[in-house]
Amino acid sequence: MTRRLTLFVSVLFFGMSAAQAQFPYTFNAPSSMEAFRTGVVAYNAGRYGEALLFFEQALATQPGNALGSYWLGKAYYRLGSSSSAFSLWREVLSRQGASPFLESKLELFSLAEDPQSAQAAERYVRSAELLNKAGRDTLFLRPSWVEPLKDGSLLMVAHGSNAVLRIGSNGTIVQRITGGSTGFDRPFSLAPLADGSLLLSEFQANRIVRLNSAGVIQGYIGDASGPGRLVGPQYLAVDEDGFIYVSDMGFSRVVKFDAEGRFVLAFGTRSPEFSGLKMPTGVALLNGLVYVADAALRGVYVFDRYGNYQTSLAEGRLQRPEGLRVHGDASQGSLLVADTTRIVALDVQYGTIKELYRAESGASRLNAAAFDVNGDLLGVDFDRSELIYLSDPALRYAGLSLEIIGINQAAYPKLFVDVRVRDKAGRPIVGLAENNFYVSQTLRRTEQRIVEERPVSVLTETIMPATEYRFEGSLDLSSNLDAVFLIEGSPELQRERNQARNVLAELYASIGQGSAALVTAGSVAQPALRGGLTQLSAAVLDLKGNAQWRFDSGLRLAASSLFSSQARRAIFYITSGSVNEALLDRQSLAELGALLANNGIAFFAISLGTGSPSPVLGYLCERSGGALLRADRPQGLAGVADSLRASASGMYRLSFSSMGDDGFGRAYLPFSVEAYLRGRSGKDESGFFAPLR
């Protein structure tokens, strides 16, 4: 009788190592194979609780299976049991040996759960740059200002080449604004307005240009004569009331215009209280005060908004300060200063200086700096004509955290894959595009060969680029919002149910496109109620309070109702301020926070009472990117949904067509997605089963 041998050959392309391949599919018992298959299908559809049960069933008959343990850890992670997930993955590593992918995943996920990892860096290092020449072509000259945008791109003013450039997140020029037939005359700085339009100072033309959101000139600011005449305007700032402040180099002052462009006042010249500015440069607004840098006096000078001198900061301790910008939120009281060969943070309360970056060349002239939406520090070097990207060294080398969230197989063999990209601190990365992602699929084939005159079954595993890969878009560009209203099931809330119904109606009206459901945090968990405002309002008015109501089970049910959502996700908790802490332990609280954060669900607590809400609510809001709000706040609640839509999600949708033999729905088909951004990278591995047929 001829003996048949089976060999396994792993064929890997594009410089990948065998250690990067996924754990092999080695289930052989029929019951464990079916349980694993059902678990994968359930997980990819967002049914994580069901998936967890099937993975445990698969491992019960085939314990220690690396692939099964990996997927079980994924289910635990989605359900908020991060510690259980980490424990399983570490166990897999101890049994299977080194796996760079899983080791990196453990490190990044652990860091994202550590609040200390979100702290600002002490120093920044150069990670990339955009030079002004590409071959023989000159792209721009003498950049003088950089303005990050919420979509991950930025605007850069090219003073020397009379243009404003829009630069994508990958450092490529995607738009060039030149002012049409009129053109610009040595533009210097810009300030975005709330309606999407821009103000641009023209140093040589002695005026400020109004541009619409498309970059078309709409008009000018600056009088031909009199006190509103500008000579060499440079840096701009706009306050919350629309007043415009511009440093006027020619007259050594700062000029203030109203929102319509009418002259209001000028300040910074000699007075009994102040010896006068000599070379005013950057202007910034913080906590009702105007901060003005002076390159000649080597300091920052403080005025109120009526132009009255207040005090000076760091006088004589700066090199040649130019661009100013508020650093962090207003409570931090810090300014970001471009100081010729360095970028520093200036504490406005104590006047202390913290150096964030020092240029490699003494020939540099850094005259503007800003943090972009992804946490990188940007700077423009006027004399060296370059845009530089600076990163936190820990972020630079820790890479990106990429998670495959869900797979839609409705159009199989075409697959739609939702992924989330974050940094090591769990902050979303925005502005990625098609060339930031790489999708590959692992193909397994069995071939019959003759080896040493004996028949051999050769199993080959080949990692290939996915076919028909497409970038389908970013959730950040979508306004869709799926929400669950979680209603406190207490006797206190029952007495306030009319007000609770009014809060629900106000929030419901602001949701717009998307879906809404209602969950009552009662003593017994009930399925989410779906329907229109009439049905949801009736359920609130019919609330029966119970002293044994459970916040934790209600929140878990509300969250699970959003797992399959393909829109932004939010839970609006309408409460008297309580979570019934007597029935909530510390471990449950940590898992609830992880449940929200791990699934990208923003938690908003709307308190009807006048007392102090439970600290638990503040913790969950902060952990998930939500907010704790009073129901009777003066500005109302309608803007809550708008603020959520404007927030970054880091969610992207990709698609590709499946290759290889799917075994009529019985073969496990692994694939991976990688993301790249300016030297940082991240990867996640997953798999699926084709529909049975």
Secondary structure, 3 states (H helix, E strand, C coil): CCCCEEEEEEEECCCCCHHHCCCCCCCCCHHHHHHHHHHHHHHHCCCHHHHHHHHHHHHHHCCCCHHHHHHHHHHHHHCCCHHHHHHHHHHHHHHHCCCHHHHHHHHHHHHHCCHHHHCCCCCCEEEEEEECEECCEECCCCEEEEEECCCCCEEEEEHHHCEEEEECCCCCEEEEECCCCCCCCCEEEEEECCCCCEEEEECCCCEEEEECCCCCEEEEECCCCCCCCCCCEEEEEECCCCCEEEEECCCCEEEEECCCCCEEEEECCCCCCCCCCCCEEEEEEECCEEEEEECCCCEEEEEECCCCEEEEECCCCCCCCCCEEEECCHHHCEEEEECECEEEEEECCCCCEEEEEECCCCCCCEEEEEECCCCCEEEEECCCCEEEEEECHHHHHHCCEEEEEEEECCCCCEEEEEEEEECCCCCECCCCCHHHEEEEEEEEEEEEEEECCEEEEEEEEEEEECEEEEEEEEHHHCCCEEEEEEEECCHHHHHCHHHHHHHHHHHHHHHCCCCEEEEEECCCCCCCEECCHHHHHHHHHCCCCCCCCCHHHHHHHHHHCCCCCCCEEEEEEEECCCCCHHHCCHHHHHHHHHHHHHCCEEEEEEECCCCCCCHHHHHHHHHHCCEEEECCCCCCCCHHHHHHHHCCCCEEEEEEECCCCCHHHCCEEEEEEEEEECCEEEEEEEEEECCCC
